[in-house]
């Protein structure tokens, strides 16, 4: 971990290197008048919108929508099975399990043609009082149980004992984006009226505690966090049903779940502050988390060590080392396919545009894990068997 002062504020950084955009965003974070104590940057950090992905911002009495991001509640879930991977015939893996998953779960921009049952949606919220959620509710009924695009994935994996795991990465779909966009714009307009010292070009407009707008965003953000969890639960349920059709005697352990885009009230260094984790997961002592690599590399089930310097956080993955455009324009499709085939991984790399999520577009996950050995302890190492990308 590196410690230094930037723009007058302390920074604690676990990343070995970060891109130019992330440096500019880090500099902006360090200038915020409501910044608490220091900025923490995880080892997977890279440029985002307003705040770097892999950033942790603790703020006094404000919430910053762009420090949570557009995919509110996005996260990981994983389930261990008692099925030995070696017992799965290749034909069953490809034609029954992988095709079955693709048949049940819409990928990318696709959604269900029919609305899903309302009982699957988050409960305990007054949806009628929510500006964005109420407007998006009907559309969300067709999006729950869908993967989404970008770096979202479904992966079948093998642990060191040879057993099959299922890992899934997805978030709040369009409803989370709409909530972020609406309140980031609202915060920007209000900040201009308040003559805020925060430069609007930073894209770090805020909503203060005690205002109606803060409460409105906070309620809708919490709804999106729960919607994202409900989305992952439903997809995992369907995936396990597909596996159970092929292996009726299979047993499944309880699902592990952890989110990496949200804000929460927490106590750090003696004060109650709002911690924004954008592409970072909570790693309090004993908390079980998930840190995936890229397709073709290992992923890890971890246990938090409760390091106060990271605001009890760790990375949420390997982190990009090149942009999507750079990956598509510079990587070799043949070479990336050869890497996956050499590892005997069932994958969907077919076209040049698929390279935006190639393994070479990401940092080395094992180096990332080594850099945060003071943040988490590895419990289980998982190797990919088959991958479905959004």
Order of alpha helices (4+ residues) and beta strands (2+ residues): beta-beta-alpha-beta-beta-beta-beta-alpha-alpha-beta-beta-alpha-beta-alpha-beta-beta-beta-beta-beta-beta-beta-alpha-alpha-alpha-beta
